[in-house]
């Protein structure tokens, strides 16, 4: 490439940079900047009123729910086993539990 061609490209780049700078300055002083700022404030207010949770909070609650469901399944299995193993309607209760119950009455 010739030296003149390179100088012309550099000159064109300078002109382009100047145009971009001027446009950015104009936009910064225009109502567009105010509209953007007001839109951000309005959206922040809407999101606050929506009572959203963070992804982290959601994942923690999802894990708690998973463990709760697992525990419920275990308890349902135990109850089913106890119910199927009984031959009468009476439940075997340890004597110390009966003593505790009589104290509460």
BARO-37660 format. One record per atom (N, C-alpha, C): residue number from 1; residue in one letter; z, x, y. Coordinates in Angstrom, 2 decimals. Last residue first. Example, Ala and Ser with C-alpha at 12.3 -4.5 7.8 and 13.67 -1.06 7.14 Angstrom:
BARO-37660
@num: 2&residu: S&up: 7.08&east: 12.85&north: -2.25
@num: 2&residu: S&up: 7.14&east: 13.67&north: -1.06
@num: 2&residu: S&up: 7.87&east: 12.90&north: 0.03
@num: 1&residu: A&up: 7.80&east: 13.19&north: -5.69
@num: 1&residu: A&up: 7.80&east: 12.30&north: -4.50
@num: 1&residu: A&up: 7.80&east: 13.20&north: -3.30
end
This chain:
BARO-37660
@num: 105&residu: X&up: 80.59&east: -52.83&north: -33.83
@num: 105&residu: X&up: 80.73&east: -54.30&north: -33.71
@num: 105&residu: X&up: 81.93&east: -54.71&north: -32.95
@num: 104&residu: X&up: 80.71&east: -50.15&north: -34.20
@num: 104&residu: X&up: 79.99&east: -50.64&north: -33.04
@num: 104&residu: X&up: 80.13&east: -52.14&north: -32.84
@num: 103&residu: X&up: 82.02&east: -49.74&north: -36.57
@num: 103&residu: X&up: 82.69&east: -49.32&north: -35.34
@num: 103&residu: X&up: 81.99&east: -49.88&north: -34.11
@num: 102&residu: X&up: 80.20&east: -50.50&north: -38.48
@num: 102&residu: X&up: 81.38&east: -51.35&north: -38.28
@num: 102&residu: X&up: 82.10&east: -50.98&north: -37.00
@num: 101&residu: X&up: 78.36&east: -48.38&north: -38.37
@num: 101&residu: X&up: 77.97&east: -49.72&north: -37.92
@num: 101&residu: X&up: 79.17&east: -50.60&north: -37.65
@num: 100&residu: X&up: 79.81&east: -46.28&north: -39.49
@num: 100&residu: X&up: 79.34&east: -46.19&north: -38.11
@num: 100&residu: X&up: 78.99&east: -47.56&north: -37.56
@num: 99&residu: X&up: 80.10&east: -47.25&north: -42.08
@num: 99&residu: X&up: 81.29&east: -47.03&north: -41.24
@num: 99&residu: X&up: 80.90&east: -46.95&north: -39.78
@num: 98&residu: X&up: 77.46&east: -47.21&north: -42.88
@num: 98&residu: X&up: 78.14&east: -48.49&north: -42.76
@num: 98&residu: X&up: 79.38&east: -48.38&north: -41.92
@num: 97&residu: X&up: 77.09&east: -44.46&north: -42.97
@num: 97&residu: X&up: 76.32&east: -45.24&north: -42.00
@num: 97&residu: X&up: 76.95&east: -46.60&north: -41.79
@num: 96&residu: X&up: 78.70&east: -43.75&north: -45.09
@num: 96&residu: X&up: 79.07&east: -43.27&north: -43.75
@num: 96&residu: X&up: 78.30&east: -44.00&north: -42.66
@num: 95&residu: X&up: 77.34&east: -44.88&north: -47.30
@num: 95&residu: X&up: 78.60&east: -45.46&north: -46.81
@num: 95&residu: X&up: 78.98&east: -45.00&north: -45.41
@num: 94&residu: X&up: 73.78&east: -45.30&north: -46.94
@num: 94&residu: X&up: 74.93&east: -44.44&north: -47.23
@num: 94&residu: X&up: 76.20&east: -45.02&north: -46.62
@num: 93&residu: X&up: 72.09&east: -48.02&north: -48.22
@num: 93&residu: X&up: 72.57&east: -47.40&north: -46.99
@num: 93&residu: X&up: 73.77&east: -46.56&north: -47.35
@num: 92&residu: X&up: 69.38&east: -49.35&north: -49.71
@num: 92&residu: X&up: 70.50&east: -48.45&north: -49.98
@num: 92&residu: X&up: 70.88&east: -47.76&north: -48.68
@num: 91&residu: X&up: 68.65&east: -52.70&north: -49.10
@num: 91&residu: X&up: 68.36&east: -51.31&north: -48.78
@num: 91&residu: X&up: 69.59&east: -50.49&north: -49.08
@num: 90&residu: X&up: 67.44&east: -55.49&north: -50.87
@num: 90&residu: X&up: 68.54&east: -54.72&north: -50.31
@num: 90&residu: X&up: 68.11&east: -53.27&north: -50.12
@num: 89&residu: X&up: 65.49&east: -56.82&north: -52.19
@num: 89&residu: X&up: 65.43&east: -56.84&north: -50.74
@num: 89&residu: X&up: 66.52&east: -56.01&north: -50.09
@num: 88&residu: X&up: 64.45&east: -54.74&north: -54.98
@num: 88&residu: X&up: 65.11&east: -55.90&north: -54.38
@num: 88&residu: X&up: 64.98&east: -55.82&north: -52.87
@num: 87&residu: X&up: 63.11&east: -52.51&north: -55.63
@num: 87&residu: X&up: 62.96&east: -53.64&north: -56.55
@num: 87&residu: X&up: 63.63&east: -54.89&north: -56.01
@num: 86&residu: X&up: 61.23&east: -50.13&north: -53.82
@num: 86&residu: X&up: 62.38&east: -51.02&north: -53.88
@num: 86&residu: X&up: 62.09&east: -52.17&north: -54.85
@num: 85&residu: X&up: 58.89&east: -48.74&north: -53.56
@num: 85&residu: X&up: 59.87&east: -48.25&north: -54.52
@num: 85&residu: X&up: 61.06&east: -49.16&north: -54.68
@num: 84&residu: X&up: 57.50&east: -49.87&north: -51.50
@num: 84&residu: X&up: 56.96&east: -50.05&north: -52.85
@num: 84&residu: X&up: 57.96&east: -49.60&north: -53.91
@num: 83&residu: X&up: 59.06&east: -49.06&north: -49.31
@num: 83&residu: X&up: 58.91&east: -50.48&north: -49.62
@num: 83&residu: X&up: 58.41&east: -50.69&north: -51.05
@num: 82&residu: X&up: 58.74&east: -46.27&north: -49.39
@num: 82&residu: X&up: 60.07&east: -46.86&north: -49.54
@num: 82&residu: X&up: 59.97&east: -48.34&north: -49.94
@num: 81&residu: X&up: 55.99&east: -46.07&north: -48.93
@num: 81&residu: X&up: 56.56&east: -45.55&north: -50.17
@num: 81&residu: X&up: 57.94&east: -46.15&north: -50.42
@num: 80&residu: X&up: 55.83&east: -47.21&north: -46.39
@num: 80&residu: X&up: 55.11&east: -47.84&north: -47.50
@num: 80&residu: X&up: 55.67&east: -47.36&north: -48.84
@num: 79&residu: X&up: 57.34&east: -45.33&north: -44.97
@num: 79&residu: X&up: 57.80&east: -46.72&north: -45.05
@num: 79&residu: X&up: 57.12&east: -47.43&north: -46.21
@num: 78&residu: X&up: 55.70&east: -43.05&north: -45.26
@num: 78&residu: X&up: 57.06&east: -43.05&north: -45.78
@num: 78&residu: X&up: 57.58&east: -44.48&north: -45.95
@num: 77&residu: X&up: 53.39&east: -43.92&north: -43.92
@num: 77&residu: X&up: 53.32&east: -43.55&north: -45.34
@num: 77&residu: X&up: 54.71&east: -43.58&north: -45.97
@num: 76&residu: X&up: 54.40&east: -44.26&north: -41.37
@num: 76&residu: X&up: 53.85&east: -45.42&north: -42.07
@num: 76&residu: X&up: 53.76&east: -45.14&north: -43.57
@num: 75&residu: X&up: 55.08&east: -41.59&north: -40.78
@num: 75&residu: X&up: 56.13&east: -42.60&north: -40.89
@num: 75&residu: X&up: 55.64&east: -43.84&north: -41.62
@num: 74&residu: X&up: 52.50&east: -40.43&north: -40.70
@num: 74&residu: X&up: 53.51&east: -39.95&north: -41.65
@num: 74&residu: X&up: 54.59&east: -41.01&north: -41.86
@num: 73&residu: X&up: 51.39&east: -41.88&north: -38.57
@num: 73&residu: X&up: 50.78&east: -41.97&north: -39.90
@num: 73&residu: X&up: 51.77&east: -41.51&north: -40.98
@num: 72&residu: X&up: 53.06&east: -41.01&north: -36.50
@num: 72&residu: X&up: 53.03&east: -42.42&north: -36.87
@num: 72&residu: X&up: 52.45&east: -42.60&north: -38.27
@num: 71&residu: X&up: 52.31&east: -38.31&north: -36.40
@num: 71&residu: X&up: 53.69&east: -38.66&north: -36.75
@num: 71&residu: X&up: 53.78&east: -40.12&north: -37.19
@num: 70&residu: X&up: 49.65&east: -38.60&north: -35.54
@num: 70&residu: X&up: 49.95&east: -37.95&north: -36.81
@num: 70&residu: X&up: 51.34&east: -38.32&north: -37.30
@num: 69&residu: X&up: 50.06&east: -39.81&north: -33.04
@num: 69&residu: X&up: 49.34&east: -40.54&north: -34.09
@num: 69&residu: X&up: 49.60&east: -39.94&north: -35.47
@num: 68&residu: X&up: 51.37&east: -37.71&north: -31.76
@num: 68&residu: X&up: 52.05&east: -39.00&north: -31.94
@num: 68&residu: X&up: 51.38&east: -39.81&north: -33.04
@num: 67&residu: X&up: 49.38&east: -35.77&north: -31.64
@num: 67&residu: X&up: 50.60&east: -35.51&north: -32.43
@num: 67&residu: X&up: 51.35&east: -36.80&north: -32.71
@num: 66&residu: X&up: 47.58&east: -37.14&north: -29.94
@num: 66&residu: X&up: 47.16&east: -36.73&north: -31.28
@num: 66&residu: X&up: 48.38&east: -36.50&north: -32.17
@num: 65&residu: X&up: 49.08&east: -37.39&north: -27.61
@num: 65&residu: X&up: 48.65&east: -38.59&north: -28.33
@num: 65&residu: X&up: 48.24&east: -38.26&north: -29.76
@num: 64&residu: X&up: 49.28&east: -34.69&north: -26.91
@num: 64&residu: X&up: 50.49&east: -35.46&north: -27.19
@num: 64&residu: X&up: 50.14&east: -36.70&north: -27.99
@num: 63&residu: X&up: 46.56&east: -34.15&north: -26.42
@num: 63&residu: X&up: 47.26&east: -33.46&north: -27.50
@num: 63&residu: X&up: 48.54&east: -34.20&north: -27.89
@num: 62&residu: X&up: 46.16&east: -35.79&north: -24.19
@num: 62&residu: X&up: 45.35&east: -36.00&north: -25.38
@num: 62&residu: X&up: 46.01&east: -35.35&north: -26.59
@num: 61&residu: X&up: 47.85&east: -34.62&north: -22.34
@num: 61&residu: X&up: 48.16&east: -35.96&north: -22.82
@num: 61&residu: X&up: 47.37&east: -36.29&north: -24.09
@num: 60&residu: X&up: 46.45&east: -32.19&north: -22.02
@num: 60&residu: X&up: 47.84&east: -32.18&north: -22.49
@num: 60&residu: X&up: 48.19&east: -33.55&north: -23.07
@num: 59&residu: X&up: 44.00&east: -33.10&north: -20.99
@num: 59&residu: X&up: 44.02&east: -32.43&north: -22.29
@num: 59&residu: X&up: 45.44&east: -32.38&north: -22.87
@num: 58&residu: X&up: 44.86&east: -34.17&north: -18.51
@num: 58&residu: X&up: 44.22&east: -35.02&north: -19.49
@num: 58&residu: X&up: 44.29&east: -34.41&north: -20.88
@num: 57&residu: X&up: 45.77&east: -31.87&north: -17.21
@num: 57&residu: X&up: 46.71&east: -32.97&north: -17.51
@num: 57&residu: X&up: 46.15&east: -33.88&north: -18.59
@num: 56&residu: X&up: 43.30&east: -30.47&north: -17.05
@num: 56&residu: X&up: 44.45&east: -29.90&north: -17.79
@num: 56&residu: X&up: 45.45&east: -30.99&north: -18.17
@num: 55&residu: X&up: 41.80&east: -32.10&north: -15.39
@num: 55&residu: X&up: 41.34&east: -31.89&north: -16.77
@num: 55&residu: X&up: 42.50&east: -31.38&north: -17.62
@num: 54&residu: X&up: 43.96&east: -34.21&north: -13.42
@num: 54&residu: X&up: 43.17&east: -32.99&north: -13.65
@num: 54&residu: X&up: 42.76&east: -32.91&north: -15.11
@num: 53&residu: X&up: 43.46&east: -37.65&north: -12.57
@num: 53&residu: X&up: 44.25&east: -36.56&north: -13.15
@num: 53&residu: X&up: 43.33&east: -35.36&north: -13.35
@num: 52&residu: X&up: 43.36&east: -39.89&north: -9.72
@num: 52&residu: X&up: 42.73&east: -39.13&north: -10.80
@num: 52&residu: X&up: 43.68&east: -38.07&north: -11.32
@num: 51&residu: X&up: 43.73&east: -42.01&north: -7.85
@num: 51&residu: X&up: 44.80&east: -41.55&north: -8.73
@num: 51&residu: X&up: 44.22&east: -40.85&north: -9.95
@num: 50&residu: X&up: 42.14&east: -42.93&north: -5.87
@num: 50&residu: X&up: 41.74&east: -43.27&north: -7.24
@num: 50&residu: X&up: 42.76&east: -42.80&north: -8.26
@num: 49&residu: X&up: 43.06&east: -41.83&north: -3.53
@num: 49&residu: X&up: 43.44&east: -43.22&north: -3.84
@num: 49&residu: X&up: 43.09&east: -43.61&north: -5.26
@num: 48&residu: X&up: 41.80&east: -39.34&north: -3.70
@num: 48&residu: X&up: 43.26&east: -39.42&north: -3.70
@num: 48&residu: X&up: 43.71&east: -40.82&north: -4.09
@num: 47&residu: X&up: 39.12&east: -40.00&north: -3.48
@num: 47&residu: X&up: 39.59&east: -39.40&north: -4.73
@num: 47&residu: X&up: 41.11&east: -39.47&north: -4.82
@num: 46&residu: X&up: 39.10&east: -40.96&north: -0.83
@num: 46&residu: X&up: 38.75&east: -41.86&north: -1.95
@num: 46&residu: X&up: 39.30&east: -41.30&north: -3.25
@num: 45&residu: X&up: 39.74&east: -38.62&north: 0.58
@num: 45&residu: X&up: 40.61&east: -39.79&north: 0.65
@num: 45&residu: X&up: 40.36&east: -40.75&north: -0.50
@num: 44&residu: X&up: 37.52&east: -37.05&north: -0.02
@num: 44&residu: X&up: 38.85&east: -36.58&north: -0.42
@num: 44&residu: X&up: 39.83&east: -37.75&north: -0.42
@num: 43&residu: X&up: 35.51&east: -38.55&north: 1.23
@num: 43&residu: X&up: 35.52&east: -38.42&north: -0.23
@num: 43&residu: X&up: 36.89&east: -37.96&north: -0.73
@num: 42&residu: X&up: 36.26&east: -38.19&north: 3.94
@num: 42&residu: X&up: 36.21&east: -39.53&north: 3.36
@num: 42&residu: X&up: 36.28&east: -39.46&north: 1.83
@num: 41&residu: X&up: 35.98&east: -35.43&north: 4.24
@num: 41&residu: X&up: 37.29&east: -36.05&north: 4.45
@num: 41&residu: X&up: 37.34&east: -37.42&north: 3.79
@num: 40&residu: X&up: 33.21&east: -35.17&north: 3.74
@num: 40&residu: X&up: 34.18&east: -34.48&north: 2.89
@num: 40&residu: X&up: 35.57&east: -35.12&north: 3.01
@num: 39&residu: X&up: 32.19&east: -36.67&north: 5.87
@num: 39&residu: X&up: 31.93&east: -37.09&north: 4.49
@num: 39&residu: X&up: 32.92&east: -36.44&north: 3.54
@num: 38&residu: X&up: 32.96&east: -35.13&north: 8.06
@num: 38&residu: X&up: 33.51&east: -36.48&north: 7.89
@num: 38&residu: X&up: 33.32&east: -36.99&north: 6.47
@num: 37&residu: X&up: 31.38&east: -32.83&north: 7.57
@num: 37&residu: X&up: 32.84&east: -32.73&north: 7.63
@num: 37&residu: X&up: 33.49&east: -34.10&north: 7.39
@num: 36&residu: X&up: 28.81&east: -33.94&north: 7.74
@num: 36&residu: X&up: 29.25&east: -33.27&north: 6.51
@num: 36&residu: X&up: 30.77&east: -33.20&north: 6.46
@num: 35&residu: X&up: 28.83&east: -34.84&north: 10.37
@num: 35&residu: X&up: 28.65&east: -35.80&north: 9.29
@num: 35&residu: X&up: 29.14&east: -35.19&north: 7.98
@num: 34&residu: X&up: 29.05&east: -32.41&north: 11.73
@num: 34&residu: X&up: 30.13&east: -33.41&north: 11.83
@num: 34&residu: X&up: 30.04&east: -34.42&north: 10.70
@num: 33&residu: X&up: 26.59&east: -31.28&north: 11.05
@num: 33&residu: X&up: 27.83&east: -30.60&north: 10.65
@num: 33&residu: X&up: 29.00&east: -31.57&north: 10.70
@num: 32&residu: X&up: 24.86&east: -33.05&north: 12.30
@num: 32&residu: X&up: 24.81&east: -32.91&north: 10.85
@num: 32&residu: X&up: 26.09&east: -32.26&north: 10.34
@num: 31&residu: X&up: 24.95&east: -32.82&north: 15.05
@num: 31&residu: X&up: 25.81&east: -33.83&north: 14.42
@num: 31&residu: X&up: 25.81&east: -33.74&north: 12.89
@num: 30&residu: X&up: 24.78&east: -29.20&north: 15.60
@num: 30&residu: X&up: 24.25&east: -30.55&north: 15.57
@num: 30&residu: X&up: 25.24&east: -31.53&north: 14.93
@num: 29&residu: X&up: 25.55&east: -26.63&north: 15.41
@num: 29&residu: X&up: 25.89&east: -27.32&north: 16.65
@num: 29&residu: X&up: 25.46&east: -28.79&north: 16.64
@num: 28&residu: X&up: 24.57&east: -25.86&north: 12.98
@num: 28&residu: X&up: 26.00&east: -25.75&north: 13.18
@num: 28&residu: X&up: 26.44&east: -26.52&north: 14.42
@num: 27&residu: X&up: 21.84&east: -26.12&north: 13.40
@num: 27&residu: X&up: 22.51&east: -27.05&north: 12.49
@num: 27&residu: X&up: 24.02&east: -27.03&north: 12.69
@num: 26&residu: X&up: 21.43&east: -23.94&north: 15.14
@num: 26&residu: X&up: 21.17&east: -25.30&north: 15.60
@num: 26&residu: X&up: 21.88&east: -26.33&north: 14.72
@num: 25&residu: X&up: 22.05&east: -21.81&north: 13.43
@num: 25&residu: X&up: 22.81&east: -22.01&north: 14.65
@num: 25&residu: X&up: 22.65&east: -23.44&north: 15.17
@num: 24&residu: X&up: 20.03&east: -22.15&north: 11.48
@num: 24&residu: X&up: 21.45&east: -22.27&north: 11.10
@num: 24&residu: X&up: 22.34&east: -22.50&north: 12.32
@num: 23&residu: X&up: 17.81&east: -21.61&north: 13.09
@num: 23&residu: X&up: 17.96&east: -22.93&north: 12.47
@num: 23&residu: X&up: 19.41&east: -23.16&north: 12.07
@num: 22&residu: X&up: 18.29&east: -18.90&north: 13.73
@num: 22&residu: X&up: 18.23&east: -19.92&north: 14.79
@num: 22&residu: X&up: 18.42&east: -21.32&north: 14.22
@num: 21&residu: X&up: 18.14&east: -17.74&north: 11.17
@num: 21&residu: X&up: 19.36&east: -17.63&north: 11.97
@num: 21&residu: X&up: 19.40&east: -18.71&north: 13.05
@num: 20&residu: X&up: 15.48&east: -18.30&north: 10.50
@num: 20&residu: X&up: 16.57&east: -18.83&north: 9.68
@num: 20&residu: X&up: 17.88&east: -18.81&north: 10.46
@num: 19&residu: X&up: 14.18&east: -16.81&north: 12.49
@num: 19&residu: X&up: 13.99&east: -18.25&north: 12.43
@num: 19&residu: X&up: 15.13&east: -18.90&north: 11.64
@num: 18&residu: X&up: 14.98&east: -14.22&north: 11.80
@num: 18&residu: X&up: 15.34&east: -14.76&north: 13.11
@num: 18&residu: X&up: 15.23&east: -16.30&north: 13.11
@num: 17&residu: X&up: 13.79&east: -13.96&north: 9.27
@num: 17&residu: X&up: 15.25&east: -13.89&north: 9.40
@num: 17&residu: X&up: 15.72&east: -14.48&north: 10.72
@num: 16&residu: X&up: 11.08&east: -14.07&north: 10.07
@num: 16&residu: X&up: 11.64&east: -15.10&north: 9.19
@num: 16&residu: X&up: 13.16&east: -15.12&north: 9.28
@num: 15&residu: X&up: 10.95&east: -11.70&north: 11.55
@num: 15&residu: X&up: 10.68&east: -12.99&north: 12.21
@num: 15&residu: X&up: 11.28&east: -14.12&north: 11.38
@num: 14&residu: X&up: 11.46&east: -9.87&north: 9.52
@num: 14&residu: X&up: 12.36&east: -9.96&north: 10.68
@num: 14&residu: X&up: 12.19&east: -11.30&north: 11.39
@num: 13&residu: X&up: 9.25&east: -10.33&north: 7.88
@num: 13&residu: X&up: 10.60&east: -10.57&north: 7.35
@num: 13&residu: X&up: 11.60&east: -10.70&north: 8.49
@num: 12&residu: X&up: 7.18&east: -9.46&north: 9.57
@num: 12&residu: X&up: 7.24&east: -10.86&north: 9.15
@num: 12&residu: X&up: 8.62&east: -11.22&north: 8.61
@num: 11&residu: X&up: 7.86&east: -6.76&north: 9.65
@num: 11&residu: X&up: 7.88&east: -7.54&north: 10.88
@num: 11&residu: X&up: 7.97&east: -9.03&north: 10.55
@num: 10&residu: X&up: 7.45&east: -6.08&north: 6.99
@num: 10&residu: X&up: 8.79&east: -5.93&north: 7.56
@num: 10&residu: X&up: 8.93&east: -6.75&north: 8.84
@num: 9&residu: X&up: 4.70&east: -6.55&north: 6.82
@num: 9&residu: X&up: 5.62&east: -7.30&north: 5.97
@num: 9&residu: X&up: 7.03&east: -7.25&north: 6.54
@num: 8&residu: X&up: 3.80&east: -4.63&north: 8.66
@num: 8&residu: X&up: 3.54&east: -6.04&north: 8.91
@num: 8&residu: X&up: 4.47&east: -6.92&north: 8.08
@num: 7&residu: X&up: 4.54&east: -2.27&north: 7.41
@num: 7&residu: X&up: 5.14&east: -2.59&north: 8.70
@num: 7&residu: X&up: 4.96&east: -4.07&north: 9.02
@num: 6&residu: X&up: 2.87&east: -2.43&north: 5.16
@num: 6&residu: X&up: 4.32&east: -2.45&north: 4.98
@num: 6&residu: X&up: 5.03&east: -2.82&north: 6.29
@num: 5&residu: X&up: 0.39&east: -2.16&north: 6.41
@num: 5&residu: X&up: 0.70&east: -3.37&north: 5.64
@num: 5&residu: X&up: 2.20&east: -3.52&north: 5.46
@num: 4&residu: X&up: 0.56&east: 0.41&north: 7.46
@num: 4&residu: X&up: 0.40&east: -0.73&north: 8.37
@num: 4&residu: X&up: 0.78&east: -2.04&north: 7.67
@num: 3&residu: X&up: 0.65&east: 1.97&north: 5.17
@num: 3&residu: X&up: 1.80&east: 1.96&north: 6.07
@num: 3&residu: X&up: 1.75&east: 0.75&north: 7.00
@num: 2&residu: X&up: -0.68&east: 0.41&north: 2.23
@num: 2&residu: X&up: -0.79&east: 1.20&north: 3.45
@num: 2&residu: X&up: 0.46&east: 1.03&north: 4.31
@num: 1&residu: X&up: 0.00&east: 0.84&north: -1.18
@num: 1&residu: X&up: 0.00&east: 0.00&north: 0.00
@num: 1&residu: X&up: 0.00&east: 0.89&north: 1.24
end
